[in-house]
Amino acid sequence: MSDAGGVGRTNAVLSKLSLIGDLLMLQLVFLVCSVGIVTLYPAAFALQRVLPEALAQEHPALLRRFWRQFKWAFGRYWAAGLGLYAGSIALAFGLLFWASTDGPIRIVALAILIPLTGMIIGLYLSTLAVLPDAPQDSTPRSLFRSANLFLLRRSLGVAGGVIGLLTWFALLSRLPTLFVIGSGLVPALLAYWISRTTDKRPKNDSGDVSI
């Protein structure tokens, strides 16, 4: 019995180490593919498509599948990714600019930009969350619709993901070396977690109750 238990624990440890190795390998490939601005978001999309199989340890050829998904994402979403990158830079510049200024206009600008930033981050996480189930013939428009619907249905989970991602950004500002380990994995894992959560809301009975 003790030998069987020891073998079971050894297999469990090896399985966890294999999972960590697969995730780090995907992170490294993501870093290589995201060097170019045009390839940043296709690389993130490819990582998200492969992540469920990596976590479930179901697909042995993860690297080959990543490249296949990267080609698919680049062919369909490179233009949308480039626009998203430009918008992200403009939004970050606006936040830094108004945060460093004085006067009442600063409060008004930040009151607009901060919620807008949270909404955009939430929509991005929602996009990542629906990507694994996106059909092969999906388009940027259909993906946006699916992400928007997901955001409306899983608003609480997405809000938690936004807080988690902002916390990650704050941690990166203190420890920039963590960028190499989690720049792609952290958003991907947060989106995967969001896709597994459900918003439990009480259902109102619309029927009339008579005594």
N, C-alpha and C positions, 0 to 999 in steps of 0.2 A: 504493500500500500504506500509506504514512504517513497519507494522508488518511482511508482507511478505518479505520485504527487510532485516529486522533484522534476520528473520529465515534463509534466504539465506546466509547472512554473517556468521551466527553461524555454519551452515552446512559446509561452506567453511573452516572455522577455524578448525572445528573438523576433516575434511578430511585431512587438512595439518598436524595436530597433529598425526592422525593415520598413515600417510605416514612416518613421522619422527620416530614414534615408531617402525614401521615395519623395517625401515632401521637400526635403532640402534639395534634391536633384531637380524637382520642378521649379523651385525658387531660383536656382542657379540658371536654368534654361530661360526662365522669365527675364532675369537680369540681362542675359546676353541678347535676347530678342527685343528688349525694350530700350536698347541703347539709342536707336533711331526714334525720333519723335513720331513718325508716321506709324511705327510698329508697336508703340507703347500699349495702346488699348487693345489691338488685336492679340497681343501677347497675354494681357490680363484676361481677355475673353477665352483664349485657348486654355489657360490655366484653370479657369472656372469650369470649363466643360470636362476637364480630365479629373478634377479634384474628387468628385464622388467615387470614382473608381479607385483612386489612390487610397482614400480613406477606408474603402471596403476591401482593399487588397484583392480586387477581382480581375484586374487586367495586368498581365505580366509585362507587356510591351508599352509601358507608359510613355516613354520618350518618343517612340514612333507615333503613338496616338496624339501626343502633344503637337508634333510637327504637322500632322494631318489637320488637326483643329486650328492650328495657327494659319495654315494656308486658307482654310475655309473662312476664318474670321477676317483675315486681311483682305480677301477678295470681296467681302460684303460690307465691311465696316470701317475700312481705312479712312474714308472721307469723313464719316461721322466721328470717328475717333480723333481725327485732326481738329475738327471743329470743337469737340469737347475739350481737347488739350488747350486750344486757344482761349476758350471761355474760362477754363480753370485758372490760367495765368492772369487773365484780365480781372477775374474775381479776387484772386489773392492780392494782386496789386492794389485793387480798390480798397480792400480791407486794411492793408498795411498803410496806405496813404491816409485814409480817414482816421485810423487809429493814432497816427502821429501828428494830427493837426489839432487845433484848438477852436473853440467857439461852439455855438449852439447847432450849427449846421452839421458838425461832427456827430452829434447824438442822433440827428435825424437820419444821416447817411448810414450809420452803423445799425440803427434800428431796422433799416431796410435790408442791408447787406447780410447781416448775421442770420436772420431767418431764411433769406434766399439761399445762403450757403448750406444751411441745414437741409433745406428742401432738395437742393441739387445732389448733395451727398446721399440723402435717402433714396432719391431716384436712381442714382448710380448703383447703390447696393441692391436695390430692387432689380435692376437690370442684370446684375451678376447672379442674383438668386434665381431668376427664371431662365438663365442661359442654358443650364444642363438639359432642360426639357424643350428648348427651342428647336423647331424642325429645321432640316437642312436647307429648305428653301425660304427661310425667314429673311425679312428685309429690315432695315433700320426702323421703318415706320411700324411694322408689326411687332418688333421687339419693344419699341417704345410704348405701344399700347399695352402689351403684356406687363411691362414693368409698372406702368401707371396703375393698372388694375390691381397688381400685386401690392403696390404701395397703399392703395385704398383699403384693401382687405386685411393687410398685415401691418397696420400703422403702428401698433405698439411695439412689435418686434423690430420694425425698421427704425423706430425712434431709439430703441436700445442699441441697435447697430451703429447709428449715427454717433451716439455718446461714446461707444466703444472705439470707433475710428478716430474721433476727436481726441480721445485719451491717448491713442496710439501716436497721433501726431505730436501731442505734447511730450510724450516720452521720447520721440525721435529728436525733438529739439534739445533734450538733455543728453541723449546717448545716440548720436548720429550713426554709430557703427551698427546699430540694430537694423539699419536700412538694408544691409546686405542680407540679413536673415529673414526679414519679414515684410519687405516692401510689397511683394505680391501676395504672400501667403496670408497676411493678417486681413486685408479686405476680402480675400476669397473665403477664408474660414468664417468671417463674420457673416457674409452673405449666405454661406451654407447653413450656418446656425439659424439665420432668419428664415430660410426656406423650410426648416424643420419645426419652427414654432407656429403656434396658432393663437389668434386673438379670441379668447373665450369671453363672449359677451352674453348677458342674459337675453333670452328671447321674450319679447312682449307678446302676450296673448291678445290678439285683436278681437277675439270673440266676446260678446256681451255675456256677463254672468248675472243671472236673475235668481232671486230667492223666492 
